Amino acid sequence: MPSSAHPDVTPRTLEILLALADRRRHGYGIRQEVEQRTGGQVVLRSGTLYEVIQRLEGRAWIEPVSAPEGEQESGGPERRFYALTDEGRVALADELGRLQGDDGAVSDQAARQLVGVIGRTLAQGGLDRLRIGEAARLDRLRFAQVSDVDRG
């Protein structure tokens, strides 16, 4: 398997990055998204979640952002929302690219995640948010996944 530029990306880290790929979320929203997307296979306890969030902030892969319009509840404690940075999007793309096998094949799960990241990236400002090389690799992987579907 190809080496990763980020060898210490754990499955929990990957799930949190994926949860933030399409929109900003607060901690509990990240937790819910991960549990829903994995069908309950990955459950993030509060301590684990916030430990990983703190590590991702330290790497500048995510950053605190303002709440989306209408999502901040009045009267309660203010929720802290997070979003992927450009560096976080590149790290996510690197990790998803690493999930492909030595033969260039991409697992069905990795391909679905990859296509989703590509679509969300395009919707949120285009490929300028990713390095050109990463965008090209993502496009090749997406094409390979579409070709596999056509053969099936």
C-alpha positions in Angstrom: 0.0 0.0 0.0 1.4 3.5 -0.7 2.7 5.4 2.2 0.7 8.2 3.6 1.9 11.8 4.1 -0.1 11.6 7.4 0.6 8.1 8.8 -1.0 8.8 12.1 -4.5 9.4 10.7 -6.6 7.1 12.8 -10.0 5.8 11.8 -11.6 8.2 14.3 -9.6 11.1 12.9 -10.7 10.1 9.4 -14.4 9.9 10.5 -14.2 13.4 12.1 -12.6 14.9 8.9 -15.3 13.3 6.8 -18.0 14.6 9.1 -16.7 18.1 8.5 -16.2 17.7 4.7 -19.7 19.0 3.8 -20.4 21.6 6.4 -19.4 23.1 9.8 -20.6 21.3 12.8 -20.4 21.5 16.6 -19.0 18.6 18.6 -22.3 16.9 19.2 -23.2 17.3 15.5 -19.9 15.7 14.5 -20.6 12.8 16.9 -24.1 12.3 15.4 -22.9 12.5 11.8 -20.2 9.8 12.5 -22.6 7.5 14.2 -25.2 7.9 11.5 -22.8 7.5 8.6 -21.2 4.4 10.1 -24.5 2.8 11.1 -23.4 3.0 14.8 -20.2 1.1 14.1 -18.1 4.1 15.3 -19.2 5.7 18.5 -17.2 8.7 19.7 -17.2 9.3 23.4 -17.0 12.9 24.4 -13.4 12.6 25.8 -12.2 10.9 22.6 -14.0 13.4 20.4 -12.6 16.5 22.0 -9.1 15.0 22.3 -9.1 14.4 18.5 -10.7 17.8 17.8 -7.9 19.5 19.9 -5.2 17.5 18.0 -6.8 18.5 14.6 -6.9 22.1 15.6 -3.2 21.9 16.6 -2.4 20.6 13.1 -4.5 23.4 11.5 -6.7 20.8 9.8 -9.9 22.2 11.4 -10.7 25.5 12.9 -13.4 27.0 15.1 -15.9 29.0 13.1 -19.1 30.9 13.7 -22.3 29.1 13.9 -24.4 28.9 10.7 -27.3 31.3 10.6 -30.1 30.2 12.9 -28.2 27.3 14.5 -27.0 29.0 17.7 -29.6 28.4 20.4 -30.4 31.5 22.4 -30.4 31.1 26.2 -28.1 28.0 26.3 -24.4 27.7 26.3 -22.7 28.8 23.1 -21.7 25.8 21.0 -18.4 25.8 19.3 -18.5 25.0 15.6 -15.7 23.6 13.5 -14.8 23.5 9.8 -12.1 21.9 7.7 -9.3 24.2 6.7 -7.6 23.9 3.3 -4.9 21.8 5.0 -7.6 19.6 6.4 -9.1 19.0 3.0 -5.7 18.1 1.6 -5.1 15.7 4.6 -8.5 14.1 4.0 -7.8 13.7 0.3 -4.4 12.2 1.1 -5.9 9.7 3.5 -8.7 8.7 1.2 -6.1 8.3 -1.6 -4.0 6.1 0.7 -7.0 3.7 1.1 -6.6 2.5 -2.4 -4.8 -0.8 -2.8 -1.4 -1.5 -4.4 -3.2 -2.5 -7.7 -4.9 1.0 -7.8 -8.3 -0.4 -6.8 -10.3 1.6 -4.4 -12.6 0.0 -1.9 -16.3 0.7 -2.4 -16.4 2.6 0.9 -13.4 4.7 0.1 -14.7 5.5 -3.4 -18.1 6.6 -2.1 -16.3 8.9 0.5 -14.0 10.2 -2.2 -16.8 11.1 -4.6 -18.6 12.8 -1.8 -15.6 14.9 -0.9 -15.1 15.9 -4.5 -18.7 17.0 -4.8 -18.7 19.0 -1.6 -15.4 20.6 -2.5 -16.7 21.7 -5.9 -19.9 23.0 -4.2 -17.9 25.0 -1.6 -15.6 26.9 -3.9 -14.1 24.6 -6.5 -10.8 22.8 -6.8 -8.8 25.8 -5.8 -9.4 24.5 -2.2 -7.2 21.5 -3.0 -3.7 21.3 -4.3 -3.8 20.6 -8.1 -2.0 17.3 -7.7 -4.5 16.1 -5.1 -7.4 17.2 -7.3 -6.0 15.2 -10.2 -5.6 12.1 -8.0 -9.1 12.5 -6.7 -10.4 12.8 -10.3 -8.6 9.6 -11.3 -10.0 7.7 -8.4 -13.5 8.9 -9.1 -13.1 7.8 -12.7 -11.9 4.4 -11.6 -14.9 4.1 -9.3 -17.3 5.1 -12.1 -15.6 2.7 -14.5 -16.1 -0.2 -12.0 -19.8 0.6 -11.7 -20.1 0.5 -15.5 -18.4 -2.9 -15.6 -20.6 -4.3 -12.8 
